[in-house]
């Protein structure tokens, strides 16, 4: 029965565990009914369980009114995922207004912010987290529209942080309506504040 033995050897299978990866997209529009509007298109890639301790890598990119690039690596230090380290890097280009004492905008500036962060800590099951870290932020501000006496500049800020977070249920005062469609969830929101200020939001797909 040598031929049967050979057949048994040829029928061995190798099983490979599949690690879930996620790619999500989103788009949002914003209008404050005062002539100011904007949009952003974003994408997020998440790779999970990239090593034996369950490390996770996440990268995000956003184009539009506020361009942004973000990446982080979350690495547990034990098999129960209690202790961890979490390095992050982020670049954001944003616009902002300069206002006088009467609340009128007199200039517009653009800011390039680069953030480097190294954090670590401990997770408490699914109800809390303690982390400490150091963060460095490099900012470069330039005048886009406005009088030349308003100047920009560069600065570097270093912060040491310690936080303890507890997962609680939050109640928000905003009004959101969500529709589940074939192209993904659609969020419509409306808000009003003192002074007659109003805002409307439309989100299509995953929000970040």
N, C-alpha and C positions, 0 to 999 in steps of 0.2 A: 504493500500500500504506500510505496514511496511517492506515487503521483498525488495521493490525497494529502500527504504531509506538505508537499510543495504548494498545493492549492491553499491550504490553511495559512501558510506563511505569506502568500501573495494577497490575502484578504485582510491584512491588518490596516486599521484606519488611525489617523492622527487627528485629534480634535483640538482646535485652536479657539480660545475664548475671544469673542468679539468685544472690543471696547467701544462704547458709544461715543460718537463725536457729533457735535451740533453746529449747524450753520444757520443763522437767523438774519433776517433783513427787516428794516423798518423805515418809515418815512413820516414826518410830521410837518404840519403847517401851523403858523401862529399869526394872529392879527389882533391888534389892540384898538381897532376902530379909530385910530388917530393918524393914520397914514403910515404906520410902522408894521411891517409884516416880514416874515422870514420862513425858511424851510430848512430841513436837514434830512439827509438820507444816510442811513447807518447800516452796518453789518457787524455781526459778532460771530467769531469762531471759538468754540470750546472743545478742547481735547481732554478727555477724562482717562483716569487710570493709566497714565503713561509710564508708571513704574510700579514695583511691587508694593509700595506703601500707599498707592492711590493718588499720586501727584496729579495736578490739574493745571493746564495752561489755557489762558483766555486772552484773545486779542480782539480789539474793536477798532473800527475806522468809521469816521463820520465826515460827510461832505456837505457843504451848503453854507448857511449863515455862520455857523460855528464849527470850522474844521477841527477834527480831533483824532488823535491816534493814541491808543492805550494798549498796554500788555501787562500781564501779571502771571506769576507762577505760584501756585499754592501747593506747598509740600508738607504733608504730615511727617512727623518724626517717629511715630510708632504705629503699630498695626491697628490700634483702636482709634486713631486719628484724634488724639487728645492734644498733643503738642504739635506746633506747626511753625513754619517760616513762610513769609509772604512778600517777596520783592515785587515792586511795581515801577513802571515807567509810563509817563503820560505827556503828551504835547497837545496844547489847546491854543487856537488863535481865535480871539473874541473881540467884539466891538463894544464900546461903552461911551456914554455921554458925559459931558462936563456941564454942570448947571450953575446958574447964578443964584443969589439969595432969594430971588422971586420964583425959583423953580423952572426957569426957562433954560432950554438947552442952548449953549453958546459954542460948543465944539464937540467933535467926535474923535475919539482916539481908538487905536487898535493895539492890542496887547498879545504878545507871544509868550506863553508860559510853558516851561518845561519842569516837570516834577519827577524826582527820583525818590523812592521810598523803600525802606527795608523794615519790615515789621515781623513780629513773632508773638506767640502767646499760647493760650490753652482754650480749648472748647469744652463746654460742659453739656454733654449730650446734645439735645436740640433746643435748649432753653436759654443758653447764655454763652458769652465769649469774653475773655480778657486778652488784651494785646498791648504790647509796647512797641515803640518804633522811633525811627528818625527819618525826617523828610526834608529834602532840599528842593526849593523852588527858585528857578531863575526866570525873571520877568524882564521883558523888553517892551516899553511903551513908546508909541510914536503918534504924533499928531496927524490926523487925516483931513479933517475939516475944521477950520476955526482960525482965530487970530494967532499970529506967530509968537506972541508972548507966552502962549501956553505951550510948554515944551514937554517932551517925553523924558525917557531915561531908562536906565537899567538898574536892577536890584537883585540881590540874592538873599533868600530867607531860609534859615535852618530851624526846624522845630522838632522838639522831643515830646512824644505823646505817650499817654497811658490811658486806655479806655476800658470800661466794663459795660457790655451791652446785654440787656435782657430782652428776650423776644416777648413783646406785648401786642395787644390788638389796639390799633390806632383808629380814631374816628375823624374823618376829614369833612370839611365843610363845603368842598367843591361838588359840583353836579356833573357826573359822568354818565354817558349812555354808551353801551358797548353792543356792537352787532357782530356776530360770528358769521363770516362769509367764506366763500370758496377761496378767496385770495388772502385770507387771514382775518384776525380781529380788527374792527374799526372802532376807535374811541372818539367820541364827540364830547367836548366839555365846554362849560361856560362859567365865568366867574365875574364877580363885581366887588369893588372895594370903595372905601370912603373917597369922596371927592369926585364921584361919578366915573371912576376908572373902570373899564370893562376889558375883558379878554375872552377870546374864543380859541379853541384848540381842536385840531383834527389829527389823529394818529392812525396810520394804516400799517398793520403788521406789528411785529414785536417792538415794544418800547424798551429803551435802555436807561 
